[in-house]
Amino acid sequence: MTRLSVEMLAADTVEPITSAGHAQLGIAVLAGIAVIVLLITKFKLHAFLALTIGSLALGAFAGAPLDKAIVSFTTGLGSTVAGVGVLIALGAILGKLLADSGGADQIVDTILAKAGGRAMPWAMVLIASVIGLPLFFEVGIVLLIPVVLMVAKRGNYSLMRIGIPALAGLSVMHGLIPPHPGPLVAIDAVGANLGLTLALGILVAIPTVIIAGPVFSKYAARWVDVPAPDKMIPARASEDLEKRPGFGVTVATIMLPVVMMLAKALVDIVVDDPTHMVQRVFDVIGSPLIALLTSVIVAMFTLGRAAGFTKDRLSTTVEKSLAPIAGILLIVGAGGGFKQTLIDSGVGQMILEISKDWSIPALLLAWLIAVGIRLATGSATVATISAAGLVAPLAADMSTAHVSLLVLAIGAGSLFFSHVNDAGFWLVKEYFGLNVGQTIKTWSVMETIISVVAGGLVLLLSLVI
């Protein structure tokens, strides 16, 4: 959803596709979410299909004509994919180049060579946070699992003492920091400033990841003391390579898009003149598309060619990186369709009208809505996209900084208590060889800590900026 459409909605110029009352709309929202949850959990339907059916069910329960509900869903799907689809693809390419070139292994090996003993959990947080910047959560887990297991086994560390900090670093990046899909869609939906959101996100992420990672891992290791499962240690990518890129150039390549986006935010603050040539140049340089595209092109040389990749090998790597993200693109797009159906049904305006009579702060309301959708659907991305659509009208009267904090509040809420309806829950359980109870004691509690701490920090920041 674009800034223009948000402003139109806030100004009551968007006609809802239904004239249902608040009670009926509230029931329709609950029914639509219930349909999605049932289809995903009970019938094991793919999230894309579940979101599509749930969106149509929401429109039907709200009393909207089916043809209008279909238009709302397809419009939302198209605008979401148009907004973030290319960015997701570029992020996937960068992640694949990082993994296949051995650059990720180079980062890991260098940091681990300089860390040991009590410093190891902090090293794992650093590794996960750096690697997690350009990667999807699931890809990050697959990339880091061999490292976590090997470090735990070779260093005789508790698996949870090493694993929890790595998972915390990945999860915080996934929920709070663009260019991950959830934050990007939320930024687009509420019309937030990307650079400012990125800067505030990093400010919130640092203390959050410390508390949920190294600090909490001490307790998690006591509650669940399990060895690293030997069968889950796969071969590393760089074992088949004669050479791999250096540590410095790999880190610089990964950080390049973040630096470009932060530079744009800094210029926006210092210059503050949209017609100024410097600001116009940095508006282009710091746009997510240009930042990620530049990083991918640079990575082909600094990572791919440095690892000895031929032109054909580079082409194959890029091609292989795109196939696995088809499902992610469809889920994100369908989440955008669900969000648009919510908005066009009048739910966003209903939330705005009802919240006027509440004493609850808008940021806390956004966090609670994201928490509810996360618990119901199990998907942090779906929770972020849907909650952003619901609270978008609240952004109309907010300052630029508070709109960015609104995105972070949504992102924090979307990470709350991962459980059995979340794919990440099962991924962690299987890779770490845990049972359901152990996974809840460690992974689920860690996710809740991230959500609560980040949400609290967002509320504190709202008092001072």
N, C-alpha and C positions, 0 to 999 in steps of 0.2 A: 504494500500500500504506500503510495507516494505522499510526500508532505502536502501536496495540493489536496488530495482526497481526504486527508485528515482534517485539514482546515475547513473543507466543505462540510464534512460531517459535523464538526464542532459548531459550524454556523447554521445548522439545521437546513442546509440546502440539499442534502441527500434524502430522497424519499425512500423510506423503508419498504421492503417487498411485502410486508404484512402489517396490518393495523392491530395486531394482538395486544392485549393488555400485559402489564408487568407480570402478573401471576402466570399467564399462559406462556410468556417468553421464558420465564424462569424454569418452568416445567420442561419447555422445549430444549433449553440448554442442557439440563440434567439428563433428559431422555437421549439427546444426541450424543453426549459423552458416554452414557451407559451403553448405547449401541456400539460405540467404538471399543469400549473396554471389553464387552462380551465377545465381540468378534475377534479381538486380538487374543484374549486370554482363554476363553472357552472353546472357540472354534478354530483357533490358531491361524486366523486369516492374516495375510500380509497387511502391514500397517497402511500401505497405499490404498488398498481396497477398502479396509475398515474406515479410513478417513473419508473416502469418497461416499460410501454408503451412509456413514454417520452424518455427513454434511447434508445429504438429501433428506435423511430422517429428521434432522433439525428443522429444515425448511418446512417439511410436512407437518411436524408437531406444532410449529409456530403458525400454521395456517396459510403459508405462502403457496401460490400457484407453482406447480412443479417446474414449468418452463422457466420461471424467474429464479427459482432456486438453482437450477442447472446453470443459468447464465452467471449467477453470483459465484458459484463454485469454480466454473471454468475461468472467469475473469480473475479471481483470486489466485488460482493456480498459475495462470499465464503471467500475471504481474510479479508473482513471487519468483518463478523460475527466471523471468527476464532480469529481475533485480540481483539475484544471487547465484543463478545457475552457472554463469561463466566463472564466477569467483570460486565456486566449489570445484569446478573442473581444473582451474589453475592451481588451487591448493592441492588437489590430488596429484597433479603432475609434479609439483615441487616436492611433495612427500615421497613419491616414488623415486625421484632422482636422488633424494637424500638417502633413502634406504638402499637402493641398488648400487649406488656408487661407493658404499662403505663410509659415507660421510657421517652417518649416525653412529656407526661403530667407532669412528675416529673420535667423535665428541665424548662418547661413553668411556672409551679406554683412557683418554687423556685425563678426564676428571677423576676416574677411579684410581689412576696411578698416583694421584696427588691427595687422595682421601683415604681414610682408614679409621677403624675404631668408632668413636662417638661421632665423627664427622660424616660417616657413611650415609646415614639417613638424610642429612642436609645435602650431600652430593646427589642423592637420588632425586630429591626435590628439584635441584638445579637442572639435572639432566632432563627430567620429565617436562619441566616448564619450558626449557629451550626447545626441545624436540616437539613439544605439544603445540607450539605457536602455529606452525603451518599444517598440522595434521589433524584429521578427525580423531575423536576419542578412541573409536574401535581400532583404527590403524595404529594409533599411538600405543595402545595396549599390546597389540601383536608385535610391534617393533621393540617394546621395552621388556616384554616377558622373558626372553632369553637372558637379558642382562640381569634382571631381578633375580631369576633363579640361579644363574651362575654366581652372582655376588653372594647370595645367601649360602650357597653350597660351599664355594671355595673359602669364604671368609668365616664359615660356621656362625652365621648370623641367623636370628629368628626371621622366618619368611615375612611375617607381618611388619617387623622392624624396618625391613627394606622395601617391601611391597606397598605398604600404605602411603609412605611419602611419594612414591612414584605415581600411584593412582591419584593422590590428592593434587599433584602438579598438573596431571593431564585433565582432571575433572574441572579444576578452577579455570584453566585456559579455555576449555570447551564451553563453560557456562557464561563466562564474563568477558572474554577478550575476543574482539573481532580480529581476523577475518573468519572466525568460525560461523557456521550457517545461522545458528540461533540468534546470537547477538546482532549479526548483520541484518537479518529480517526484522528484528525488533527496532533497530535503528531506523530502518526504512519506514516501518509502520508508524512510528510516533514522530518522525521527522527530526531525529536527534543529530547532533554534530558528531561525525565518526571520530575525528581526531580527539575531541574532548572526551568522548566516551572511552576511547582507548586509553587515554592518560589516566582518567579517574578509575577505569577498570584495573589498571596495573597497580594503582594506589590501594585499592581495596583488596586485590589479589594477594599481595605480598604478605600482610599479616594473616590473612585467611589461610593461605597454604602452609604457613608456619604452624599455626594452631592445629589444623586438620591433618598435617603431615607428620613432621618429626615429633611434635608434642603428643598427639593422640596415639602415634604408633607405639609409644612406650606402654600404654594401657592395652592396646590391641594385642601386643605380643604376649602380655600376661594372660589375657582372656582366651586367646587362641594360639597355642604353641604347636605348630605343625612344621614338618620338614618340607623342603622344596621337592616336588615330585619329579623324579628323574625322567619320566617318559615325556614330559612337556618341554624339555630343553632341545630346541631344534638347531640346525646349523645356521650360522650367521652369514649374511650376504657377502661380507668382505673376505670370507675364507676361500672363495673362488676367484678372488681378484689378485693380480700381481701387484697392484699399487692402489692407493686410495687418496682422496684429497686431504690436505692438511687441516689441522684443527681450526686455526684462525680464519682461513678462507671459508670453511664450512659454516662457522658461526656467523661470519659477516654476511654470507648468502642468505641464511635463515632470517637474520635480523633486518635485512634490507627493506622488505615491505613495511615492517613496523616503523623503522626509522623514517621512511618516506611519508607515512601517514602522520607520524608525530610531528614531522617538520611542517606539514601543512597546518596542523593545529596550532603550532607555535607562531607561524606567520599570520594566521587568522587573528590571533590575540594581539600581536605586536602591531601589525599594519591596520587591521580592522577597516579596510576600504575595498569593497568588492570590485571597484573599477580600477584599482591600482595594478600596474603590470606585474609586480612581484607576487601579489596575492593571486592573480589570475594564473600565473605560471605554476605556482604551488598548488592551486586548486586542481590542476591537471596532474602534476607529479604525485600528489598525495591521494588521488582517488584510488579506491581499492583495486579497480581494474588495472590501471597503469602500474600501480605498486607491485601487484602480484605478477602481472605479465612481465615486467622488467626483471623481477626476481627469477622467474622461470627461465627467461632467456639467458640471464647471467649464470644460473645454475647449470645450464647445458655445457657451459665452458668450465666454470670453476669446480663443478662436481663431476659431470659426465665425462668431459674430455680429460680431466685430471685423473680419472680412474681408468683411462685408456679406452673409453667407449668410442666405437666408430660411429659414423653418421647413421648407419643402419641400426646399430644397437640403441642409439639415442631415440630413433624413430620408434623402435619396438617398445622401449621403456615408456614413452609417452602414450603409445597406443594401449599398452597393458594397464596404465594408470586410470584410464577413462572408463573401462568396462565395469569395474566394481562399484562406481559411484552412481550407476543408473538407478539403483534402488533408493539411494540417499536422495537423489534429485527428485524422484517421484514422491517420496514421503514428505520432503520439505515442501514441494509444490502442492500436494494434497492438503498439507497443514495450512498453507496459505489459502487454499480454497475453503477450508473449514472456517478459517478466520474471517474471510470475506463474507461467508454466509451468516456468521454471527453478527457482523456489522450491518449487513444489508437487511437482516431481520429486525433490526432496531435494538439489538441487545446492547451494543456499545452506548447508544443514547440512553437506554434504560439504566445502565450502570452509572452513567454520569448524573442522571436525575436523582437516582436513589442515594448516591454517595453525597449529594449536596446536603442531605439531612443527617449525615453521619458525622461524628466527631473524629473518625479514624483518618489519619493522614493518607494522602493519595499514594505515597510510596509504599506504605504498609499494606494498603488495599491491593496494589499491584502484586506485591510479594505473596499475599494470601491467595489471590486468584491463581497465580502460577503454581503455588503449592497444591491447591486443590486439583488442578488439571494434571499436574505431575503424578500425584497419588492415584488419580483415576486412570490415566492412560499409560503411565510408565515411561513416557518419552520426554526427555528434557527439551528436545527441539520442538516437539508438538506443543508442550506446555508454554514455551517461550513465544512461539508464533501465535497461538490462540490467545494467551493472556495479553500480548501486545495489541491484538485486534480489539479486545474488550476494553482496555484502558486507554486506547489511543485518544479518545476525546478529552481525557484529563490533561493531556499535554498542551492543549490549546492556550491555557492561561499560565503556563509555567515558564520560568526563565530557561535560557539555553543550558545552563549547568544542571538544573533540576530535571530537564527532559533527559539528559544523559544519565542522571541518577535513576530515573524511571526505568530505563533500559536495564541498568544493573540490578535494580530491585526485582525485576522480572526474571533476569538471569539467575539471581540467587535463589529465588523461589522455585525455579525449574529444576534445581538439583536436590530438592528435599527428599529424604528417605526413599532411595531406590529399593524396590522389592521385587516380588516374583513376576510382575508384568513388565519389567524392564530388561531389555536384551543385555545391557551392561552387567546386570546382576548375575546372569547365567554365564556370561563371558568370564567374569572374575572368578566365579565359583569353580568352573571347569579348569581354567588355567592354573589356579592355585590349589586345586585338589581339595576343596572345602566341601562340607555339607551345608544345607540350607541355613541351619542355625548359626554356624560359624560365619557364614557370609553376611548374615544380618548383623551379628555382633561387631563385625569389622567394616566391611564395605558400606552397609546401609547406615551405620552410625556415623562413619566418616562423611558420607554425603550430607547427612543431616547437620553435622557440625559446620561444613562448608556453607550450607544454605543459611543457617542461623547467624553465623559470624559475619558473613558477607552482607546479609540483610541488615544486621545491626550496624555495621560500619557505614552502609549507605545512608541509614537514618541519621547517624551522627554527622556525616558529611553534609547532609541537607541543612543542618543547624548552623553551619559555619560558612557555607558558600552560597 
